[in-house]
Amino acid sequence: MNRFRDKTITDEDIIINSEFRVSLGPNLTLVNCSIINKHTARDISFIDTEMIGGIFHTKKRLTNWQQHRVTFEGVTFKGNFLGCDFGGRPDQEESSHYGLVKDCDFSQANMHLCRLFNADIESIKFGRWPYFTIINLEQAVAQIRKLDVPNALAISLDFSDEPEGTSAVLSNAELIAKKQGVDIEIIKGLVSQIDSVIM
């Protein structure tokens, strides 16, 4: 039986380290809880859940973790996230809970190639350089096309194929520089010319 459903849990530490897949929800509200995750992305999911306040700290890197059916409001994120989605996507299958990201703090997490949907950007705290966040993607794409972007960085700075409704894309310049074999200062020089960037 799933003990994380059909209830409100307040001010608890939830440590997820079992060998079995864990679903948080449905119909779950977590208030000022701390979640310590030791699972991989395929073994933990939120389903029709609200997490209000508290901390989500993943001890294992979460890769391609798609969480579109959960509200994160006032949550601080810690740990490593690669290619993860947060918030409700308009092109995804409808559910009884459309995800939201509001008043969250991502500044203490390593976020790379992560996307936010249905996000209240003004209320969110993002990581600073070498992390950078692209918002207003359509505007950013138009500006990037006018820049002299080295071929090695063209794909890493191409945000034209992001899904409709993408509120923000979060990246780590150090990882881009290492992968593409370029000086991180070149990336900084390019990114700093984009109006709709947080860095």
C-alpha positions as CSV (number, residue, x, y, z in Angstrom):
1,M,0.0,0.0,0.0
2,N,1.3,3.5,-0.9
3,R,1.5,5.5,2.3
4,F,2.1,8.7,0.2
5,R,-1.4,9.3,-1.1
6,D,-4.8,10.8,-0.2
7,K,-3.5,12.8,2.7
8,T,-1.7,15.9,3.9
9,I,1.8,15.5,5.5
10,T,3.3,18.4,7.4
11,D,6.8,19.1,8.8
12,E,8.1,15.6,8.1
13,D,11.4,14.3,6.8
14,I,10.7,11.8,4.0
15,I,13.7,9.6,3.1
16,I,13.3,7.7,-0.1
17,N,15.8,4.9,-0.2
18,S,13.8,1.7,-0.6
19,E,14.6,-0.7,-3.4
20,F,11.1,-0.3,-4.8
21,R,9.6,2.3,-7.0
22,V,8.0,5.2,-5.0
23,S,5.0,7.3,-6.1
24,L,4.2,10.4,-4.2
25,G,0.5,10.8,-4.7
26,P,-2.2,10.9,-6.0
27,N,-4.1,13.5,-3.9
28,L,-1.0,14.2,-1.7
29,T,-0.1,17.6,-0.1
30,L,3.3,18.0,1.4
31,V,3.7,21.1,3.6
32,N,7.2,22.1,4.8
33,C,8.5,18.6,4.4
34,S,12.1,17.6,3.5
35,I,12.4,14.9,0.9
36,I,15.8,13.2,0.7
37,N,15.8,11.1,-2.5
38,K,18.3,8.2,-3.0
39,H,16.5,6.8,-6.0
40,T,17.1,7.1,-9.7
41,A,14.7,9.0,-11.9
42,R,12.7,6.0,-13.0
43,D,12.0,4.9,-9.4
44,I,10.4,8.1,-8.0
45,S,7.5,10.1,-9.4
46,F,4.9,12.6,-8.3
47,I,1.3,12.1,-9.3
48,D,-1.3,14.8,-8.7
49,T,0.6,16.2,-5.8
50,E,1.3,19.6,-4.2
51,M,4.6,20.3,-2.4
52,I,4.4,23.6,-0.5
53,G,7.5,24.8,1.2
54,G,10.3,22.5,2.3
55,I,13.3,21.0,0.5
56,F,13.7,18.4,-2.2
57,H,17.3,17.1,-2.0
58,T,18.3,14.3,-4.4
59,K,21.4,12.4,-3.4
60,K,21.5,10.6,-6.8
61,R,21.5,12.6,-10.0
62,L,18.1,12.6,-11.6
63,T,18.3,12.4,-15.4
64,N,15.3,13.0,-17.7
65,W,13.0,13.2,-14.7
66,Q,9.7,14.5,-16.1
67,Q,7.4,15.9,-13.4
68,H,4.3,17.6,-15.0
69,R,1.7,16.6,-12.5
70,V,3.0,18.3,-9.4
71,T,2.9,21.8,-7.9
72,F,6.2,23.0,-6.4
73,E,5.6,26.1,-4.4
74,G,8.2,27.6,-2.2
75,V,10.4,24.5,-2.5
76,T,14.2,24.6,-2.3
77,F,16.0,22.1,-4.6
78,K,19.4,20.6,-4.0
79,G,21.4,18.0,-5.8
80,N,22.1,17.2,-9.5
81,F,19.4,17.4,-12.2
82,L,20.1,16.7,-15.8
83,G,17.5,17.1,-18.6
84,C,14.6,17.3,-16.1
85,D,11.2,19.0,-16.6
86,F,9.1,20.7,-13.9
87,G,5.6,22.2,-14.3
88,G,2.6,21.4,-16.5
89,R,3.2,21.1,-20.2
90,P,0.4,22.1,-22.5
91,D,1.2,19.4,-25.0
92,Q,1.1,16.6,-22.5
93,E,-1.8,14.3,-21.7
94,E,-4.3,16.0,-19.5
95,S,-4.5,15.0,-15.9
96,S,-6.4,16.1,-12.8
97,H,-3.4,18.1,-11.7
98,Y,-1.6,20.5,-14.0
99,G,1.9,21.2,-12.7
100,L,3.0,24.6,-11.5
101,V,6.4,26.0,-10.4
102,K,6.2,29.1,-8.1
103,D,8.4,30.8,-5.5
104,C,11.0,28.0,-5.7
105,D,14.8,28.2,-5.2
106,F,17.0,26.4,-7.7
107,S,20.2,28.3,-6.7
108,Q,21.5,25.4,-4.6
109,A,21.1,22.8,-7.3
110,N,23.1,21.7,-10.3
111,M,20.6,22.2,-13.0
112,H,21.6,21.4,-16.6
113,L,19.4,21.2,-19.7
114,C,16.4,21.4,-17.4
115,R,13.1,23.1,-18.3
116,L,10.3,24.8,-16.4
117,F,6.7,24.9,-17.7
118,N,3.8,26.9,-16.3
119,A,6.3,28.7,-14.0
120,D,6.0,32.1,-12.2
121,I,9.4,33.2,-13.3
122,E,9.5,36.5,-11.3
123,S,9.1,34.5,-8.0
124,I,11.8,31.9,-8.7
125,K,15.4,32.1,-7.5
126,F,17.8,30.7,-10.1
127,G,21.5,29.8,-9.9
128,R,24.1,32.4,-10.8
129,W,27.1,32.0,-13.1
130,P,28.4,29.5,-14.2
131,Y,24.7,28.5,-14.2
132,F,22.5,30.5,-16.5
133,T,18.7,30.5,-17.3
134,I,17.1,31.5,-20.5
135,I,13.6,33.0,-20.3
136,N,11.5,34.5,-23.1
137,L,12.8,31.9,-25.4
138,E,11.4,33.4,-28.6
139,Q,13.3,36.6,-28.0
140,A,16.4,34.8,-26.9
141,V,16.4,32.7,-30.1
142,A,16.2,35.8,-32.3
143,Q,19.1,37.4,-30.4
144,I,21.3,34.3,-30.5
145,R,20.9,34.0,-34.3
146,K,22.5,37.4,-34.6
147,L,25.5,36.4,-32.6
148,D,28.7,34.9,-34.0
149,V,28.4,31.6,-32.2
150,P,31.2,29.1,-32.8
151,N,30.2,25.9,-34.4
152,A,31.1,23.9,-31.3
153,L,28.5,25.9,-29.3
154,A,25.7,26.1,-31.9
155,I,23.7,23.1,-30.7
156,S,24.2,24.0,-27.0
157,L,22.8,27.5,-27.5
158,D,20.0,26.5,-29.9
159,F,16.7,26.8,-28.0
160,S,14.5,27.0,-31.1
161,D,13.1,23.4,-30.7
162,E,11.9,23.8,-27.1
163,P,8.2,22.8,-26.7
164,E,5.5,25.4,-26.7
165,G,4.9,26.7,-23.2
166,T,8.5,26.4,-22.1
167,S,9.0,29.1,-19.4
168,A,12.7,28.7,-18.9
169,V,15.7,26.6,-19.7
170,L,18.4,26.1,-17.1
171,S,22.0,25.3,-18.0
172,N,25.5,24.8,-16.6
173,A,28.1,26.6,-18.6
174,E,30.9,24.5,-17.0
175,L,29.4,21.3,-18.4
176,I,28.8,22.9,-21.8
177,A,32.5,24.1,-21.9
178,K,33.8,20.7,-21.0
179,K,31.6,18.8,-23.5
180,Q,32.3,21.1,-26.4
181,G,36.0,21.8,-25.5
182,V,35.7,25.6,-25.4
183,D,36.7,28.2,-22.9
184,I,34.0,29.0,-20.5
185,E,34.7,32.7,-21.0
186,I,33.6,32.5,-24.6
187,I,30.2,31.1,-23.4
188,K,29.9,33.9,-20.8
189,G,30.6,36.5,-23.5
190,L,27.9,35.1,-25.7
191,V,25.3,34.5,-23.0
192,S,25.8,37.9,-21.5
193,Q,24.6,39.5,-24.8
194,I,21.1,37.9,-24.5
195,D,18.6,40.2,-22.9
196,S,16.4,37.4,-21.6
197,V,19.0,35.6,-19.5
198,I,19.5,35.3,-15.8
199,M,23.1,34.7,-14.8
